[in-house]
Amino acid sequence: RIWWDLLKDMPSGFDGEIGWELDATSTAGFIAAVKAEEEKKINEQTIQEVHKSPSDFVSDGFHYYKDVVVDTRTGLMWARNANIAGKKMDWSDATKWVEGGVFSGRLDYAGYRDWRLPTQEELALLAERGGSRPSDWLNANGFNNVQADWYWSGTENGSYGGRGFEGVAMAFDMTSGNAYRDGKSNYDYVWPVRSATEQGKIAGESLEKNRLAKEEAVKELPAGDMSDKEKQAALELEQTTVGEMVSVPAGCFTPGGKQVCLDAFRIGKYEVTQRQWLQLMDSRSYFKSCGDDCPVENISWNMIQEFLQKLNSETGKRYRLPTEAEWHYACTSGGKSEDYCGGNNVDALAWWRKNSGRHPHSVGVKQPNGLGIYDMSGNVWEWVSDWYGDTYPTGSRNPSNASIGDRKVVRGGSWLADSEELRADYRYAIDPNVWTSDIGFRLAENTAPGQVSALPEMKKEDQKKVFSLRDKVVVDHLTGLMWTRNGKLAPEKLSFGNAKSLIEKLNKENYAGFSNWRLPNVPEFRMLYSAAKIMAGESRKPLDVFREIFIDYQVWHYWTSYVLPVGPQAGDRVVAFDLEDGTVKYFPKDELQYVLAVR
């Protein structure tokens, strides 16, 4: 009973009798769980004691105590003294000071031992309360010694693709409210944080949490044609927000020595500007004084997803980020052999470290490439849709790295970059929650039949629906994902290994005209479940929606791609998702579950 209460599972080989033999791995996992449970009880007891003591005052969602401040909006507890170390230090010393010694070892400090460096997103969520100068507002509203200077975050920003920002972490400026890359050997201030309650969440920590929170607020729009007034408003918004798009013809090229073929698509002639961003979103750019025609920057990959959702909802279109392969093909003027995007003369094509004056410039000033596209090298790095992989994404047609990872790809270099980083083949990757003053983006959309956002049989009344149904597939417009429509791709349930083999077979057979099917990950299943909740409204359940949109839908668990990475059963258990109630459960790989595929 104790084993089950702690681990919610039994060791392999357990037969329901009183005792069983345990291997060393299972025993070690159990002991670790016991220690974690004891630690949790100590923390919970201390939390209760702290919250019983009267706070100095409560204001704007903050609870102020003698040594700590609890932000009830995020569930985070901050050291009230924002300069508790009394000095600046490099990133390595800051990490050790907070997480591994001097600070954590002081058991008398507010009674906690799980302090850490905040993420960049957590510092941003705190700073946004303070408007244009966070340090002044925080000092005036109950915090102590908030410095008008940079603070270290725990968000690292390592090197990819050869040269890169080796030895760099993200720092946050409490004067301006902006984030910057800073060399780990530099000296910045330290501000410890921890989760204030057992239920405390780190707001904005992952793509999954950000997107789910937004989708919960989306309401299904009524079907049917837009009125003439609505069409005109949508057209005007599209003209001011999207700008000129360049048609890129279908073709093949050989990045990384392997052939890649792409359908035709359209891509922005210019990087998205500050003027275009402000049509739908709040001001973000650090270089606001650069002007409306300068590229928007200081935006994360996740912020762009919110922009795209608003843009597509208002216009009835399906704009997106380009894939890495599409970006590279467009950069090199349709797959030509070019050092930079448009040729070999970097100064004629790009704004970079030696000619930019250390700031971005208005789009479209330098020479375009062979397709008439500007600034694909330099000015600002550009987010693409792919997760980063060690190898370049390849495949028979329209490849992309859609498997969830830790970082998203950026391409093209910036006003701050060296010429090497502006090369057409240079790859770099960053956490999708991170933003800096030299990263922006450009739009793309599909034009070729057979691709998700260009299905030729799409009806006008479908354009503002959550799901569009085809013979073999279901398209989820909230996420841009395409799902196999048959809820029983195989006649019977399959083991995890056989499920992967079935996916391989679908790709070999070019199922529904596509060869890049895969098992869904957990966030994708959760987003599908959220979309169904939106359609179901208050009178129905998501299960009712799934029975409508899927053929032969099964009320059972479906395999995900997520293999348990830690614990006694690491590598042997896989997460399955229950679309009836939106929950997950671990199963041995040889158990039998149903299969859905996604692309």
C-alpha positions as CSV (number, residue, x, y, z in Angstrom):
1,R,0.0,0.0,0.0
2,I,2.8,2.4,0.9
3,W,4.6,1.6,-2.4
4,W,1.4,2.3,-4.4
5,D,0.6,5.6,-2.5
6,L,4.1,6.9,-3.4
7,L,4.6,5.7,-7.0
8,K,1.1,5.0,-8.2
9,D,2.4,1.9,-9.8
10,M,3.7,-1.6,-9.0
11,P,7.0,-3.1,-10.0
12,S,7.1,-5.4,-13.0
13,G,6.5,-9.0,-11.9
14,F,4.1,-8.1,-9.1
15,D,1.4,-10.8,-9.0
16,G,-0.9,-9.5,-6.3
17,E,0.6,-11.6,-3.5
18,I,1.9,-10.2,-0.3
19,G,5.6,-10.1,-1.3
20,W,7.7,-10.1,-4.4
21,E,11.3,-9.8,-5.4
22,L,12.7,-6.4,-6.2
23,D,15.6,-5.4,-8.3
24,A,18.0,-2.6,-7.3
25,T,16.6,0.0,-9.7
26,S,13.0,-0.4,-8.3
27,T,14.2,-0.2,-4.8
28,A,16.3,2.9,-5.4
29,G,13.3,4.6,-7.1
30,F,11.2,3.8,-4.0
31,I,13.7,5.2,-1.6
32,A,14.0,8.4,-3.7
33,A,10.2,8.7,-3.6
34,V,10.2,8.4,0.2
35,K,12.9,11.1,0.5
36,A,10.9,13.4,-1.8
37,E,7.7,12.8,0.2
38,E,9.5,13.7,3.5
39,E,11.0,16.8,1.9
40,K,7.5,17.8,0.6
41,K,6.0,17.4,4.1
42,I,8.7,19.6,5.6
43,N,8.1,22.3,2.9
44,E,4.3,22.1,3.3
45,Q,4.6,22.5,7.1
46,T,6.9,25.5,6.7
47,I,4.6,27.0,4.1
48,Q,1.7,26.7,6.6
49,E,3.7,28.4,9.3
50,V,4.7,31.3,7.1
51,H,1.2,31.8,5.9
52,K,-0.2,31.8,9.4
53,S,2.0,34.7,10.4
54,P,0.5,38.0,9.5
55,S,1.8,39.6,6.3
56,D,2.9,43.2,6.3
57,F,0.2,43.9,3.8
58,V,-1.6,42.6,0.7
59,S,-1.6,44.6,-2.5
60,D,-2.3,43.9,-6.2
61,G,-2.1,40.1,-5.8
62,F,1.1,40.3,-3.8
63,H,1.3,39.0,-0.2
64,Y,4.2,40.7,1.6
65,Y,5.9,39.0,4.5
66,K,9.1,39.9,6.5
67,D,11.5,38.1,4.2
68,V,9.4,36.9,1.2
69,V,6.8,38.1,-1.2
70,V,4.2,35.7,-2.7
71,D,2.7,36.5,-6.1
72,T,-0.7,34.8,-6.0
73,R,-1.1,35.2,-9.8
74,T,1.8,32.9,-10.6
75,G,2.2,30.9,-7.4
76,L,5.8,32.1,-7.0
77,M,7.6,33.2,-3.9
78,W,10.4,35.8,-4.2
79,A,13.0,36.9,-1.7
80,R,11.7,40.3,-0.7
81,N,15.3,41.7,-0.7
82,A,16.1,41.7,-4.4
83,N,19.8,42.2,-3.7
84,I,20.1,39.6,-0.9
85,A,23.5,38.5,-2.1
86,G,24.7,42.1,-1.7
87,K,26.8,42.0,-4.8
88,K,26.9,41.0,-8.5
89,M,28.4,37.7,-9.6
90,D,28.9,35.6,-12.7
91,W,26.3,33.1,-13.8
92,S,28.1,30.0,-12.5
93,D,28.6,31.5,-9.0
94,A,25.0,32.8,-9.0
95,T,23.7,29.4,-9.8
96,K,25.8,27.8,-7.0
97,W,24.9,30.5,-4.5
98,V,21.2,30.1,-5.0
99,E,20.8,26.4,-5.7
100,G,23.8,24.7,-4.2
101,G,25.2,26.3,-1.1
102,V,25.4,29.7,0.5
103,F,21.8,30.7,0.0
104,S,20.1,27.3,0.0
105,G,22.1,26.2,2.9
106,R,20.7,28.9,5.1
107,L,17.9,26.9,6.6
108,D,16.8,29.9,8.7
109,Y,16.0,32.0,5.7
110,A,12.2,31.9,5.6
111,G,12.4,28.2,6.3
112,Y,12.9,27.0,2.7
113,R,15.6,25.1,1.0
114,D,14.4,24.9,-2.6
115,W,15.3,28.4,-3.9
116,R,16.6,28.7,-7.5
117,L,17.3,31.3,-10.2
118,P,14.1,32.4,-11.9
119,T,13.4,31.7,-15.6
120,Q,13.4,34.6,-18.0
121,E,9.6,34.2,-18.3
122,E,9.2,34.4,-14.5
123,L,11.2,37.6,-14.3
124,A,9.2,39.1,-17.2
125,L,5.9,38.2,-15.5
126,L,7.1,40.0,-12.4
127,A,8.5,43.0,-14.3
128,E,5.4,43.6,-16.4
129,R,3.5,44.7,-13.2
130,G,5.9,47.7,-13.1
131,G,5.2,49.2,-16.5
132,S,8.0,51.0,-18.3
133,R,10.5,51.0,-15.4
134,P,9.9,47.9,-13.3
135,S,12.6,48.6,-10.7
136,D,11.0,51.9,-9.5
137,W,7.5,50.4,-9.3
138,L,8.6,47.2,-7.4
139,N,10.6,49.3,-4.9
140,A,7.6,51.6,-4.4
141,N,5.2,48.7,-3.8
142,G,6.8,46.6,-1.1
143,F,9.9,45.0,-2.6
144,N,13.3,46.0,-1.2
145,N,16.6,46.9,-3.1
146,V,15.4,46.1,-6.6
147,Q,18.3,47.3,-8.7
148,A,18.0,49.3,-11.9
149,D,20.2,46.8,-13.5
150,W,20.4,43.3,-15.0
151,Y,19.4,40.1,-13.1
152,W,20.5,36.6,-14.0
153,S,17.9,34.1,-15.1
154,G,18.3,30.4,-15.1
155,T,17.6,30.3,-18.8
156,E,20.7,29.2,-20.7
157,N,21.3,30.0,-24.3
158,G,24.0,27.6,-25.6
159,S,25.8,27.1,-28.9
160,Y,24.3,25.4,-32.0
161,G,25.6,24.7,-35.4
162,G,29.3,25.4,-34.8
163,R,29.9,28.9,-33.8
164,G,27.2,30.5,-31.7
165,F,26.6,32.2,-28.4
166,E,28.8,29.8,-26.4
167,G,28.7,30.4,-22.7
168,V,25.6,32.6,-22.7
169,A,22.6,32.9,-20.4
170,M,19.6,35.2,-20.4
171,A,19.6,38.3,-18.2
172,F,16.7,40.6,-17.5
173,D,17.0,44.4,-17.2
174,M,14.7,45.7,-14.4
175,T,15.2,49.2,-15.8
176,S,13.6,48.7,-19.2
177,G,11.8,45.3,-18.7
178,N,13.7,43.7,-21.6
179,A,15.7,40.5,-21.8
180,Y,19.3,40.2,-23.2
181,R,21.9,37.5,-23.8
182,D,24.8,38.0,-21.5
183,G,28.1,36.1,-21.3
184,K,28.2,33.8,-18.2
185,S,31.5,35.4,-17.2
186,N,29.9,38.8,-16.8
187,Y,28.5,40.0,-13.4
188,D,24.8,40.6,-12.8
189,Y,22.5,40.6,-9.8
190,V,20.8,37.6,-8.2
191,W,17.1,37.3,-7.2
192,P,16.1,33.9,-5.8
193,V,12.6,32.4,-6.3
194,R,10.7,29.3,-5.5
195,S,7.2,27.8,-5.8
196,A,5.1,29.3,-3.0
197,T,2.6,26.4,-2.7
198,E,2.3,22.8,-3.7
199,Q,-0.1,23.9,-6.4
200,G,2.1,26.8,-7.6
201,K,2.8,26.8,-11.3
202,I,5.6,28.4,-13.2
203,A,3.6,30.5,-15.5
204,G,4.5,30.5,-19.2
205,E,7.2,27.8,-18.8
206,S,6.3,25.8,-21.9
207,L,4.6,26.0,-25.3
208,E,2.0,23.5,-24.1
209,K,0.9,25.6,-21.1
210,N,0.8,28.8,-23.1
211,R,-1.3,27.4,-25.9
212,L,-3.7,25.5,-23.7
213,A,-4.4,28.6,-21.7
214,K,-5.2,30.6,-24.8
215,E,-7.3,27.9,-26.4
216,E,-9.6,27.7,-23.4
217,A,-10.6,31.3,-24.1
218,V,-11.4,30.8,-27.8
219,K,-15.0,30.5,-28.7
220,E,-16.2,28.8,-31.9
221,L,-17.2,31.3,-34.5
222,P,-20.5,30.8,-36.3
223,A,-20.3,29.1,-39.7
224,G,-21.3,30.7,-42.9
225,D,-20.1,33.4,-45.2
226,M,-18.9,36.7,-43.8
227,S,-21.0,39.8,-44.5
228,D,-19.7,42.3,-47.0
229,K,-18.7,44.6,-44.1
230,E,-16.8,41.8,-42.4
231,K,-15.1,40.8,-45.6
232,Q,-13.9,44.4,-46.1
233,A,-12.7,44.7,-42.5
234,A,-10.8,41.4,-42.9
235,L,-9.3,42.6,-46.2
236,E,-8.1,45.9,-44.7
237,L,-6.6,44.1,-41.7
238,E,-4.8,41.6,-43.9
239,Q,-3.4,44.4,-46.1
240,T,-2.0,46.3,-43.1
241,T,-0.9,43.3,-41.1
242,V,0.5,40.9,-43.7
243,G,2.1,43.0,-46.3
244,E,3.5,41.7,-49.6
245,M,3.9,38.0,-50.1
246,V,6.3,36.4,-52.6
247,S,5.3,33.2,-54.4
248,V,8.0,30.5,-54.2
249,P,7.7,27.8,-56.9
250,A,7.9,24.1,-56.1
251,G,11.4,22.6,-56.4
252,C,14.2,20.5,-55.0
253,F,17.6,21.4,-53.5
254,T,20.3,19.7,-51.4
255,P,20.9,21.3,-48.0
256,G,23.4,19.3,-46.0
257,G,24.1,17.0,-48.9
258,K,20.6,15.4,-49.0
259,Q,17.8,16.2,-51.5
260,V,14.8,18.0,-50.2
261,C,11.7,18.7,-52.3
262,L,9.1,21.3,-51.5
263,D,5.6,22.2,-52.8
264,A,5.0,25.8,-53.8
265,F,4.4,28.2,-51.0
266,R,4.3,32.0,-50.3
267,I,6.6,33.9,-47.9
268,G,6.8,37.4,-46.7
269,K,8.7,39.8,-48.9
270,Y,9.8,41.6,-45.7
271,E,10.2,40.7,-42.1
272,V,7.1,41.5,-40.1
273,T,7.4,45.2,-39.0
274,Q,6.5,47.0,-35.8
275,R,3.6,48.6,-37.6
276,Q,2.2,45.2,-38.6
277,W,2.7,43.7,-35.1
278,L,0.8,46.6,-33.5
279,Q,-2.3,46.0,-35.6
280,L,-3.0,43.0,-33.3
281,M,-0.6,43.0,-30.4
282,D,0.8,45.2,-27.7
283,S,4.2,47.0,-28.2
284,R,7.1,44.6,-27.7
285,S,10.1,46.0,-29.6
286,Y,13.2,47.2,-27.7
287,F,14.1,49.5,-30.6
288,K,10.8,51.4,-30.8
289,S,12.6,54.5,-31.9
290,C,13.8,52.7,-35.0
291,G,10.3,53.3,-36.4
292,D,7.2,51.6,-37.8
293,D,9.1,50.1,-40.8
294,C,11.7,48.4,-38.7
295,P,11.3,44.7,-37.9
296,V,9.4,43.8,-34.7
297,E,11.8,42.1,-32.3
298,N,11.9,41.1,-28.6
299,I,9.2,38.5,-29.3
300,S,9.3,34.8,-28.4
301,W,8.2,31.9,-30.6
302,N,5.1,31.5,-28.4
303,M,4.1,35.1,-28.7
304,I,4.1,34.7,-32.5
305,Q,1.6,31.8,-32.1
306,E,-0.8,34.2,-30.4
307,F,-0.3,36.7,-33.2
308,L,-1.0,34.1,-35.8
309,Q,-4.1,32.9,-34.1
310,K,-5.5,36.4,-34.0
311,L,-4.5,37.1,-37.6
312,N,-6.1,33.9,-38.9
313,S,-9.2,34.4,-36.9
314,E,-9.7,37.9,-38.2
315,T,-8.9,37.2,-41.9
316,G,-10.2,33.6,-42.3
317,K,-6.7,32.7,-43.7
318,R,-4.0,30.4,-42.4
319,Y,-0.8,32.2,-42.2
320,R,2.1,30.5,-40.3
321,L,5.8,30.5,-39.8
322,P,7.9,28.9,-42.6
323,T,9.4,25.5,-42.0
324,E,13.2,25.4,-41.8
325,A,13.4,23.8,-45.2
326,E,11.1,26.5,-46.8
327,W,13.1,29.3,-45.2
328,H,16.4,27.9,-46.5
329,Y,15.0,27.3,-50.0
330,A,13.6,30.9,-50.2
331,C,16.8,32.4,-48.7
332,T,18.9,30.9,-51.4
333,S,16.7,32.2,-54.2
334,G,15.1,28.9,-54.8
335,G,17.8,26.5,-53.9
336,K,20.8,28.1,-55.6
337,S,24.4,27.8,-54.3
338,E,24.8,31.1,-52.4
339,D,26.9,32.0,-49.4
340,Y,24.3,34.4,-48.1
341,C,20.6,34.9,-48.9
342,G,20.9,36.3,-52.4
343,G,24.6,36.1,-53.2
344,N,28.1,36.3,-51.8
345,N,28.4,40.1,-50.9
346,V,27.3,40.3,-47.3
347,D,27.5,44.1,-47.1
348,A,25.2,44.6,-50.1
349,L,22.6,42.1,-48.8
350,A,22.6,42.4,-45.0
351,W,22.7,44.5,-41.9
352,W,25.2,42.9,-39.5
353,R,27.7,43.7,-36.7
354,K,30.1,45.7,-38.8
355,N,27.7,47.9,-40.7
356,S,24.5,48.1,-38.6
357,G,25.7,50.7,-36.0
358,R,24.5,48.1,-33.4
359,H,20.7,48.4,-34.1
360,P,18.2,47.1,-36.7
361,H,17.1,49.1,-39.7
362,S,14.0,49.6,-41.8
363,V,13.1,46.5,-43.9
364,G,13.8,46.5,-47.6
365,V,16.8,48.8,-47.7
366,K,19.5,46.3,-48.7
367,Q,19.5,44.4,-52.0
368,P,16.9,41.6,-52.3
369,N,17.7,38.0,-53.2
370,G,16.9,36.4,-56.5
371,L,13.2,35.9,-55.6
372,G,12.8,39.6,-54.6
373,I,12.8,38.8,-50.8
374,Y,14.6,41.2,-48.5
375,D,16.7,40.9,-45.3
376,M,16.8,37.1,-45.1
377,S,20.4,37.5,-44.1
378,G,20.9,40.0,-41.2
379,N,18.7,42.7,-39.6
380,V,17.0,40.2,-37.2
381,W,17.1,36.5,-36.7
382,E,13.9,34.8,-37.9
383,W,11.9,32.2,-36.1
384,V,10.8,29.1,-38.1
385,S,8.3,26.5,-37.2
386,D,10.7,23.5,-36.6
387,W,12.0,22.2,-33.3
388,Y,15.8,22.0,-33.4
389,G,17.4,18.6,-34.4
390,D,21.1,17.7,-34.7
391,T,20.6,17.0,-38.3
392,Y,18.9,19.1,-41.0
393,P,15.3,18.0,-41.6
394,T,15.0,15.7,-44.6
395,G,12.3,13.6,-46.2
396,S,10.8,12.8,-49.5
397,R,8.7,16.0,-49.6
398,N,8.0,19.0,-47.4
399,P,10.2,17.9,-44.4
400,S,10.0,19.5,-41.0
401,N,11.1,18.6,-37.5
402,A,7.8,18.6,-35.7
403,S,8.9,16.4,-32.8
404,I,8.7,18.3,-29.6
405,G,12.1,19.4,-28.1
406,D,13.7,22.0,-26.0
407,R,14.4,24.7,-28.6
408,K,13.0,26.2,-31.8
409,V,15.2,27.0,-34.8
410,V,16.1,30.6,-35.8
411,R,17.9,31.4,-39.1
412,G,19.5,34.3,-40.9
413,G,21.6,36.2,-38.3
414,S,21.0,39.7,-37.2
415,W,22.4,43.3,-36.8
416,L,24.4,41.9,-33.8
417,A,25.8,38.8,-35.5
418,D,29.1,38.0,-37.2
419,S,29.1,37.4,-40.9
420,E,29.5,33.6,-40.3
421,E,26.1,33.6,-38.6
422,L,24.5,35.2,-41.6
423,R,25.4,32.4,-44.0
424,A,22.6,30.6,-45.7
425,D,23.4,27.3,-44.1
426,Y,24.0,28.5,-40.5
427,R,21.6,27.0,-38.0
428,Y,20.9,28.2,-34.5
429,A,18.2,27.4,-31.9
430,I,16.6,29.0,-28.8
431,D,14.0,28.2,-26.2
432,P,10.6,29.1,-27.6
433,N,9.8,31.2,-24.4
434,V,12.9,33.4,-24.9
435,W,12.9,36.8,-26.6
436,T,15.7,39.2,-27.4
437,S,16.2,42.5,-29.3
438,D,17.6,40.8,-32.4
439,I,15.0,38.1,-33.2
440,G,11.9,38.6,-35.3
441,F,10.0,36.6,-38.0
442,R,8.3,36.6,-41.4
443,L,5.1,35.0,-42.5
444,A,4.4,32.1,-44.8
445,E,1.4,30.3,-46.2
446,N,0.7,27.3,-48.4
447,T,-0.4,27.5,-52.0
448,A,0.0,23.9,-53.2
449,P,-2.9,21.4,-53.3
450,G,-2.6,18.7,-50.7
451,Q,-1.1,20.8,-48.0
452,V,-3.0,21.5,-44.8
453,S,-3.9,25.2,-45.4
454,A,-4.6,24.8,-49.1
455,L,-7.0,21.9,-49.3
456,P,-8.8,22.6,-52.6
457,E,-12.2,21.3,-51.4
458,M,-12.3,23.7,-48.4
459,K,-15.7,25.3,-48.2
460,K,-16.2,28.9,-47.2
461,E,-18.4,27.9,-44.3
462,D,-15.5,25.8,-43.0
463,Q,-13.0,28.6,-42.8
464,K,-14.0,29.7,-39.2
465,K,-14.8,26.3,-37.8
466,V,-12.5,24.5,-35.4
467,F,-12.3,21.3,-37.4
468,S,-12.6,20.5,-41.1
469,L,-13.4,17.0,-42.1
470,R,-12.1,15.1,-45.2
471,D,-12.4,11.5,-46.3
472,K,-9.3,10.3,-44.4
473,V,-8.2,13.3,-42.3
474,V,-9.3,15.9,-39.8
475,V,-7.7,19.3,-39.8
476,D,-7.6,21.2,-36.5
477,H,-7.5,24.9,-37.4
478,L,-6.5,26.1,-33.9
479,T,-3.2,24.2,-34.1
480,G,-2.7,23.6,-37.8
481,L,-2.4,19.8,-37.1
482,M,-3.9,17.2,-39.4
483,W,-5.1,13.9,-37.8
484,T,-6.0,10.6,-39.3
485,R,-9.8,10.4,-39.2
486,N,-10.1,6.7,-38.6
487,G,-10.2,6.0,-34.9
488,K,-9.1,2.4,-35.6
489,L,-6.2,2.7,-38.0
490,A,-5.6,-1.0,-37.2
491,P,-8.4,-3.6,-36.7
492,E,-7.2,-4.2,-33.2
493,K,-5.3,-2.5,-30.5
494,L,-1.5,-2.6,-30.9
495,S,1.7,-2.7,-28.8
496,F,3.8,0.5,-28.8
497,G,6.4,-1.1,-31.2
498,N,3.6,-2.2,-33.6
499,A,2.1,1.2,-33.4
500,K,5.3,2.7,-34.6
501,S,5.5,0.1,-37.4
502,L,2.0,1.1,-38.5
503,I,3.0,4.7,-38.8
504,E,6.0,3.7,-40.9
505,K,3.6,1.7,-43.2
506,L,1.3,4.8,-43.5
507,N,4.2,6.9,-44.7
508,K,5.4,4.3,-47.2
509,E,1.9,4.1,-48.6
510,N,1.6,7.9,-48.7
511,Y,-1.6,7.7,-46.7
512,A,-4.1,10.5,-47.7
513,G,-1.3,11.9,-49.9
514,F,1.2,12.5,-47.1
515,S,4.4,10.8,-46.0
516,N,5.2,12.5,-42.7
517,W,2.8,11.0,-40.3
518,R,3.9,10.3,-36.7
519,L,2.6,9.4,-33.3
520,P,1.2,12.5,-31.5
521,N,3.0,13.9,-28.4
522,V,1.2,14.7,-25.2
523,P,0.7,18.4,-25.8
524,E,-0.8,17.8,-29.2
525,F,-3.4,15.4,-27.7
526,R,-4.2,18.0,-25.0
527,M,-4.6,20.7,-27.6
528,L,-6.9,18.4,-29.6
529,Y,-8.9,17.7,-26.4
530,S,-9.1,21.5,-25.7
531,A,-10.4,22.1,-29.3
532,A,-13.1,19.5,-28.8
533,K,-14.1,21.3,-25.5
534,I,-14.5,24.5,-27.4
535,M,-16.8,22.9,-30.0
536,A,-18.7,21.0,-27.3
537,G,-19.6,24.1,-25.3
538,E,-21.5,23.7,-22.0
539,S,-24.2,21.4,-23.2
540,R,-22.0,18.6,-24.5
541,K,-18.8,16.7,-23.8
542,P,-15.6,16.5,-25.8
543,L,-16.4,12.8,-26.3
544,D,-19.5,13.8,-28.3
545,V,-17.4,15.9,-30.6
546,F,-14.9,13.1,-31.2
547,R,-17.7,10.7,-32.1
548,E,-18.8,13.2,-34.8
549,I,-15.4,14.0,-36.3
550,F,-13.6,10.6,-36.1
551,I,-14.8,7.4,-37.9
552,D,-15.0,4.4,-35.6
553,Y,-13.8,6.4,-32.6
554,Q,-12.8,4.2,-29.7
555,V,-13.4,5.2,-26.0
556,W,-10.0,4.0,-24.9
557,H,-6.4,5.1,-24.5
558,Y,-4.3,6.1,-27.6
559,W,-0.5,5.8,-27.7
560,T,1.6,9.0,-27.6
561,S,5.3,9.2,-28.6
562,Y,6.4,10.0,-25.0
563,V,8.5,7.2,-23.4
564,L,9.0,7.5,-19.6
565,P,12.5,9.0,-19.3
566,V,13.2,8.5,-15.5
567,G,12.2,6.3,-12.6
568,P,12.2,2.6,-12.1
569,Q,10.5,1.9,-15.5
570,A,12.5,4.4,-17.5
571,G,12.5,3.4,-21.2
572,D,10.0,0.6,-20.7
573,R,6.8,2.6,-20.1
574,V,4.9,4.9,-22.6
575,V,2.3,7.6,-22.0
576,A,-1.2,6.9,-23.5
577,F,-3.9,9.6,-23.7
578,D,-7.5,9.1,-22.8
579,L,-9.6,11.4,-25.1
580,E,-12.7,10.8,-23.0
581,D,-11.5,12.8,-20.0
582,G,-8.2,14.3,-21.1
583,T,-6.0,12.3,-18.8
584,V,-2.7,10.4,-19.3
585,K,-1.5,7.1,-18.0
586,Y,1.7,5.1,-18.3
587,F,1.6,1.6,-19.8
588,P,4.3,-1.0,-20.5
589,K,5.3,-1.0,-24.2
590,D,3.8,-4.5,-24.8
591,E,0.3,-3.4,-23.6
592,L,-2.3,-2.9,-26.4
593,Q,-3.7,0.5,-27.1
594,Y,-5.3,2.2,-30.1
595,V,-3.5,4.5,-32.6
596,L,-4.1,7.9,-34.1
597,A,-1.5,9.5,-36.4
598,V,-0.8,13.3,-36.8
599,R,1.2,15.6,-39.1
